[in-house]
Amino acid sequence: MKTNKFREMTTEELNTQERELKTELFNLRFQLATGQLANPQRVKECKKDIARVKTLIRERELKAVSK
């Protein structure tokens, strides 16, 4: 998912999205270990999406503190 779409979300939605992505990553890793994963590239994409979400959450925290 693109960063612009994440920026449109509220902080609560971002936290929910982060939990969903972590669950998806867990499932992808499980599939990878059992040899059932169809698209191994999805693991990398999921990790990057988690990083994007965490970065946006942190940016918002810093803005709130600086105000």
C-alpha positions as CSV (number, residue, x, y, z in Angstrom):
1,M,0.0,0.0,0.0
2,K,1.2,3.5,-0.7
3,T,2.2,5.9,2.0
4,N,-0.4,8.4,0.8
5,K,-3.2,6.0,1.7
6,F,-1.8,5.5,5.1
7,R,-1.5,9.2,5.7
8,E,-5.3,9.6,5.1
9,M,-6.0,7.2,8.0
10,T,-6.5,8.3,11.6
11,T,-4.1,7.1,14.3
12,E,-6.6,4.6,15.5
13,E,-7.0,3.2,12.0
14,L,-3.2,3.0,11.7
15,N,-2.9,1.0,14.9
16,T,-5.6,-1.4,13.6
17,Q,-3.8,-1.7,10.3
18,E,-0.5,-2.4,12.1
19,R,-2.1,-5.3,14.0
20,E,-3.6,-6.7,10.8
21,L,-0.3,-6.5,9.0
22,K,1.5,-8.2,11.9
23,T,-1.1,-11.0,11.8
24,E,-0.7,-11.3,8.0
25,L,3.1,-11.4,8.4
26,F,2.8,-14.2,11.0
27,N,0.6,-16.2,8.6
28,L,2.9,-15.6,5.7
29,R,5.9,-16.8,7.7
30,F,4.0,-19.9,8.7
31,Q,3.1,-20.6,5.1
32,L,6.7,-20.0,4.1
33,A,7.9,-22.5,6.7
34,T,5.5,-25.1,5.6
35,G,6.2,-24.6,1.9
36,Q,2.7,-23.4,1.0
37,L,3.5,-19.7,0.2
38,A,2.6,-18.8,-3.4
39,N,4.2,-15.4,-3.5
40,P,7.4,-15.0,-1.3
41,Q,7.7,-11.3,-2.3
42,R,4.6,-10.6,-0.2
43,V,6.6,-11.2,3.0
44,K,8.9,-8.3,2.0
45,E,6.0,-6.0,1.1
46,C,4.2,-6.8,4.4
47,K,7.4,-5.9,6.4
48,K,7.7,-2.6,4.5
49,D,4.0,-1.7,5.1
50,I,4.5,-2.3,8.8
51,A,7.5,0.0,8.8
52,R,5.5,2.7,7.0
53,V,2.7,2.5,9.5
54,K,5.0,2.6,12.4
55,T,6.8,5.6,10.9
56,L,3.6,7.5,10.5
57,I,2.5,6.7,14.0
58,R,5.8,8.0,15.4
59,E,5.6,11.2,13.3
60,R,2.2,11.9,14.7
61,E,3.4,11.3,18.3
62,L,6.3,13.7,17.8
63,K,4.0,16.3,16.4
64,A,1.7,16.0,19.4
65,V,4.6,16.3,21.8
66,S,6.1,19.4,20.0
67,K,2.8,21.3,20.2
